Amino acid sequence: MRGPFRVGDRVQLTDPKGRMHTIVLEAGKQFFTHRGSLRHDDLISAPDGSTVTNTTGVEYLALRPLLSDYVMSMPRGAAVVYPKDSAQIVAMADVFPGAVVVEAGVGSGALSMSLLRAVGDAGSVHSFERRAEFADIARANVEAFFGGPHPAWRVTVGDLVESLPDEVGAGTVDRVVLDMLAPWECLDVVADALAPGGVLICYVATATQLSRVAEAMRDHGGFTEPNAWESMVRGWHLEGLAVRPEHRMHGHTGFLITTRRLAPGVTPPLRKRRPAKGAYGVGGASSGASGTSGASGGLVDAEEAWTPDDMGERHLSDKKLRRLARSAAASTARADDDGTDPGSADGRAGGSDAGGSGRPPADRLPEDSMPADTAPDTAPDDAPQEAL
């Protein structure tokens, strides 16, 4: 990752229009485009950050690709975890050098590489993948980036629930990362594998998955109160005085939810900030404790599910509602007595002279500019109706 380019190095070439091409250096080979070709030998032994010119005079900037560059361009068997989410996982799960990490859902190996970078050679990343073809693609991507098999990485093809107890000892894992469709199905085996204080972090794509895994963590009883978030990154266009946000951005990619393992036999304290009276039952347990099946795998009373209280809406007391009703009635009564609009501070529906639509009040418009239905009545009181 440092020093002059050597045979076998992966090099990222950027042309004057910002288009990127990745090549692996081989002696005697050439890189061809529709705008000419360049020789690999011109790059071998050149320092990182050099420029090279092809046969038609087009200049390319040559750099070793960053991990984020490699992840976005490598072969994919499954959707990759974007660098912005990988960074959040490594930071918020506190993946440290020497840590023992279990990963479920290898995909194309993008997250595995970030975890391996974080734990170093002294740590361990044990990845589980149900599909053998995904595991093969991930192995190839990881080995291509690191230049060979990583000493801290082990891949098991199989189901996490079935395989994890046989692969790791109870209480020996520091961090668990779940990138799968139904992480709530794995909470029991994950709890057994995690050391007290260990971190579980899940990456899910939809709000329904997020809700279900959160409730399952609470119902399990062996984890702390979960925290959830998402991150969005927007690039900026920087060219002269045209400094503005990019028109395109990677918005929602997934939700992250994290919790920590409690010591065996410890009961988590009750939540102090309850969202609503109906959200928790007797003793502070989740409302998914009895009744019909709910999203968390627990039970929900069919008559109490999906009420305003369960959805966390703020409850207004009868006393406050009566006070608000009296205030509204009094405001309406004052408007009727004064002939004013109760929503206007100075008695006119349009507010102050400078407010509303920006037009002056009708009584200050020139007479010839006033609509016919607002023109002042200048006829005498006793004039015939026709004259009016």
HELIX and SHEET records of a PDB file:
HELIX    1   1 HIS A   40  ASP A   42  5                                   3    
HELIX    2   2 LEU A   67  SER A   73  1                                   7    
HELIX    3   3 PRO A   83  MET A   92  1                                  10    
HELIX    4   4 ALA A  110  VAL A  119  1                                  10    
HELIX    5   5 ALA A  132  PHE A  146  1                                  15    
HELIX    6   6 LEU A  160  GLU A  167  1                                   8    
HELIX    7   7 PRO A  183  CYS A  186  5                                   4    
HELIX    8   8 LEU A  187  ALA A  193  1                                   7    
HELIX    9   9 ALA A  207  HIS A  220  1                                  14    
HELIX   10  10 LYS A  277  ALA A  279  5                                   3    
HELIX   11  11 VAL A  282  GLY A  284  5                                   3    
HELIX   12  12 ASP A  318  ASP A  338  1                                  21    
HELIX   13  13 ALA A  362  ARG A  364  5                                   3    
HELIX   14  14 GLU A  367  SER A  369  5                                   3    
HELIX   15  15 ALA A  372  THR A  374  5                                   3    
SHEET    1   A 4 MET A  20  VAL A  24  0                                        
SHEET    2   A 4 ARG A  10  THR A  14 -1                                        
SHEET    3   A 4 GLU A  59  LEU A  63 -1                                        
SHEET    4   A 4 SER A  50  THR A  53 -1                                        
SHEET    1   B 2 GLN A  30  THR A  33  0                                        
SHEET    2   B 2 GLY A  36  ARG A  39 -1                                        
SHEET    1   C 7 TRP A 153  VAL A 157  0                                        
SHEET    2   C 7 SER A 124  GLU A 129  1                                        
SHEET    3   C 7 VAL A 100  ALA A 104  1                                        
SHEET    4   C 7 VAL A 173  LEU A 178  1                                        
SHEET    5   C 7 LEU A 194  VAL A 204  1                                        
SHEET    6   C 7 PHE A 255  ARG A 260 -1                                        
SHEET    7   C 7 ASN A 227  TRP A 229 -1                                        
SHEET    1   D 2 TRP A 236  GLU A 239  0                                        
SHEET    2   D 2 ALA A 242  PRO A 245 -1                                        
SHEET    1   E 2 THR A 292  SER A 293  0                                        
SHEET    2   E 2 LEU A 299  VAL A 300 -1                                        
END                                                                             
